[in-house]
Structure formats: C-alpha cells, structure tokens
Amino acid sequence: MVTELISSVDTFDVRFPTSRHRDGSDAMNPFPDYSAAYVVLRTTSGAQGYGLVFTVGRGTEVQVAGVRALANLVVGCPVDELVADPGALARRLIGDSQIRWLGPEKGVVHMAAGGIVNAVWDLAARRAGKPLWKLLSDLTPEQLVAQVDFRYLRDVLTEQEALELLRDRVAGRVERERSLRAEGYRAYTTTPGWLGYDDEKLVRLCREAVNDGYDLIKLKVGGNLADDVRRFRLARAAVGPDIKVAVDANQIWGVPDAIEWMRQLAEFDPYWIEEPTSPDDVLGHAAVRAALAPIRVATGEHVQNAVVFKQLLQARAVDVVQIDACRVGGVNENLAILLLAAKFGVPVCPHAGGVGLCELVQHLAMFDFVAVSGTQENRAIEYVDHLHEHFVDPVRIRDGRYLAPTAPGMSGQLLPASVAAYRYPDGPEWATAADGATTTTAVPVSAAA
C-alpha cells in the first residue's frame, strides 16, 4: 500500500482593492486592501487542503515568506498522521527551535503556522466528509483536550478541568446541533460602519441592516471626536433605541484617551468598545473597563496567543472575547482560547469580515456552541458583506443569522479564477496600475517534495 504524503505547500499573494471604495477603513487602516497569503496543501493522491492568513495589503509578501519558511516541516509528512493529530503538527511548527526565535508564538511566523494548521484541519474535514464545525463537535472530550497545548495555561486551566467542562456539555450536543442546523447562529454586522463612508451611506446601510434582521451593528471610531459624535448620533437615529450599537477603535488610543473619548460617546449607549488600546496592554484594558462600566470592553482580533487571552481573563480586563481564525496558531490554539473563555464565563463574539474570516471563524463559533460553551447567549459572529463571492463555499446569511455550513472542510477555498485575477502583482486586477504602469511578475511560492 502506497503511503499518501504532503507533496507541496503552495502559497499565493492574493489582494483585493477594497481601498478604492474605503471598504474596511478604520482609524488605524484608512485605505486597506483586503488580502491573504493563501495556502494550498497538496498530497500525492491529489487531495488538497486550504487555509489562508488575512492581511490588509502591503506586507502580504512577508506573510507568504513566513508560510514558505515553515513549509519544509510539512512536505513529506504522511497525511494519515497529520489529519489524525493536527495538534502534533501545531506543536512542531510553533515549537521549531530555529523558527521559534523569530516569535515566539507571535507575529508573522505564528500566523503562518496557523494558516498551515488550518489547512490541515480543512484536509481532515474533507477526508471525513464533514464541515469542520461538525468534525470538531463529534470529537470526544478526550480527543479535544489532546489537541491543546496546556504548557502555559495550567496555572489557570488544567487538562482535567477542561475534560470536566467538555464532559458536562456532552449531554446536550445533539439538541444544540439540531438547533444550529435549524436556526443558525446570530450575526452582527460592521458593513455600515466603515470610517471612510459618508453620512448618507452610513444611514442607508444602518437602516438596511435593521431590515435584514441584525440587532447589533458596529461603527468604527477614533479618527476625529466631532465626527464620531455626529456619526453615532446619525446611526442611533437611524436604528432607534433598541438596536445595539458597538464601536471599534482599532487600537488607536492610549488608555487615558480611550476613557475620555468614550465618555463623550456614552450618551449614545455604546454596547461595547472594541480594541480601545494596544492589544498587548492587559492592565490598560482592565483600567478602561473599570472606568467605563457598564460599557463593555471587547478585544481579541490582534491578541497574539492564548497566553495573552489567559491574562486578559485573569485580570478581568474584557467583557467579550474576540477570537480570530487567522491571528493565532490555528484551530488548536483557538480551541484553547474557547476553553479559557468558557471557564471564565466570558462570551465569545468572533472577529471576522476580512478575506475569508467569516468563512473560517463561523466553524469555530458553531463548534463552541455545540461542544464547549453550550450557549449562544450574548454571542454573535461578526459579518461584513465583502468578497464572499470569491469562495467555493461562501457564508450564508438569513435574517441576520449565519446558516451552518454543510460542505466538507473549513470553507477557505478560493475560486481558482479569483486567485488568478487578484494574485499580486501579476494578476489582471494588479498588473496594470491606474497610471498605466505595469508591475513585475511574481510566481506562487512552492515547497515541493
């Protein structure tokens, strides 16, 4: 019998020109081009697994190089071993003695590891014929705990505590899965709130969001206080007093500025303030939370690893944990973060919106509902209506709720035509600049056996 192996890890720099219409614009990223280091695992049998690392334009080539630096640790590995225990691969990628020096467990190389780990989980789910949320939900508590690296977490969460938590949820799994398939998972939308949109567009999209069934929307803030007051007043008038309106500063403030700025917006009843300051500043988040209560504090999309999440929870610095499918070391580390949040009783509202983030993170939130937290109370997955048309299995939204994916995998496969068109810098969308200049040609990065 021939052993199936990973034959190559191909990586593509794919960029979408969202800056042209200010889609995705915020105080820290005024002109983002939503992009991805797109990862394709290929096997000797012809099977493939797909992952990506979200970026916002310049620097995507650095993220591609990060994936390339790790590829040789995967090429030649037996596929059966990888899909049976992705946690072993995650520990090998993250713990490599030489690559680790560049992190450790943060930044480009950590996100690159996450992109590869997610591609392995995608491959595993495809082989099992299940969407990833279902594959994870069908694992036993013992199998799930075995996928988590508890080395830096045991002072707060031990393997035994995690086992007990997961075992307590087993009894209701069938009913929660039935509910998920029938009713979906609540979404909230940032589509109206980009900082680069004019007032008319803001008001129109706010009203459309309410009509589409959303009861929570999010506005970007932090560019100019007077503009934020005007925009929040317009949004509140458009949606009325019963719709929740969260705000997101994207780390633009220091702690004193965050507190003072939010006090000026308090009259409009903000549901949460997201990323009020540096994502590494645990005590700063705690200070903001103490000063602004009852306004909630949310963070997570730029938190670099489970250790920082652990400390945010220990310090009671956040009211809402926001996981991101592409920021940390992949599915395995996000499992650790979900377990930490469940232990502390803090709701998880995943960050999404960028290229593929909605597609990927929906699986983690749905798995959390079925097998970890067991609840959707005070929870919602972010949704932004951008770029889903480029995916083979795009998210489906109905009445303000994510519908559970049914296709096998993690939903991260891009359409080949989209990769070809938006590959940077030689795809047709990029090859000729606005002034008519032609960029140089690049080729996909591949590590082959």
Phi, psi and omega in degrees: 000131181277130179280128178283131183236159168287120184266330179198158171239105181262138183230132183237139174270105184243124183229138179247135187279059182292341180295339184298330180241014178065018174297133180085004185284138177213185187296328181265339184229077187290334182223066182280144167251105183301127190216175179202143161274104187271128187247130175234114172274130178243143181244163180293344177271351183100351177290156182222154172230147189235137174213174176201161173237119184286137175221179181234034173120244181306136183101349178301327178296331177290320178294322175300318178296326177297317177297317181299323181295335181262346190301322184290347174280352184246320182300133181093352180286142176295130183296320181302321180291318181297312185285338177285333183210074177300335179298325178295319177295317180302316180294325180291316181293313184285331184263003180305127191297330181270313178297323183302330181300332181283344178262265345280145176055043176199159172073206191301312185290327179291318177294324176298317176301318178298321178297320179289316179300317178298324178294324177294317177297321177299316178298318179298317181293322178295318178295326179278350181071030184228148167296152187301320182301323180286319177303313180294318182294335180275350178289149177285160174307320180296318179294321179295314181299325180295342181273355186255136172270108184268005189310312183262008186247347191295339177291345180240322183220116178264166176303319182293320178296319179296318177301314182296319178299313182292322178296325178296335183269349187298320187301327183261006185301314185299314182292320179293323177296319177300316179297318180297315181295326183277322191245345182076197184229132185302140177244155164236159188235139174256000184308320181285342202260007184297141189294334182278356180280145177281172186297320181298316180293320177303309183296315181300314182289329175298314180295319178297322180298317179295317179295333180276000173103006180278135176248008174216125175236164182228137177248142171279141180222173172109357178279311182209128186297315180299320177295319180297318178298314180297314183294319179294321179298317179296316180296317180296320178295325182289323187258344180086177187282343188268345178274131178285138178233112176265161177230155187222119182264351177052040172072015189289338189256156159278173185300308181300320179296320180300315182295312183292317181298316182290331175296330178286339180261356187298331183298340182265007175061059177294135183285316171211160167250121184260138181044061181291339181206192182307134180294344178274349187270085182298310182291330175297317176298320179297320179294317178298315181299316181296323183283330189256354181310137015268010173296130181284155174246130181235143174197166176151333188295335178247010176286130198276339181195174183294334180296316180292321174301317178304314182291322176302319179287318177301319183277001183052048185265348182225147174260341183222125175266129180244100175283159177225132185293340187241359184274316183264196188278036173093193185305318186296315180289326175295328174299317178300318181293320177298320178295318177299313180298320179295320179298319182275355179069029181259128182293150178251122175237095190299144170282140178206193175113316179291180183308114174078353184293320176298316182299317184283311192285341177303325181295321181291318180294320181290320174299317178303316179297314185289318195238344187245289182281325180075015182212154169248008183297130180059029183232148175198151176262132177298144176224134173228134186272063180227132162073007180293336181294350180269003184250146178295321181234075185289160176299153176237128182240134176218125178053043177073025181223142172287131172273141184296129176298146178244340181284146178299145175110190182254010173069020184262008183280122175279150174295134179306323180294326179288321176299316181295320184285325188249009176297134184255136004258009190259358176292155183305328180290342185240340189300327179244115181288172183301329181271004178094354178287144180257134180278170178283161183269138176238156178241155177298146179275131182222135171248109188249150179289000000 
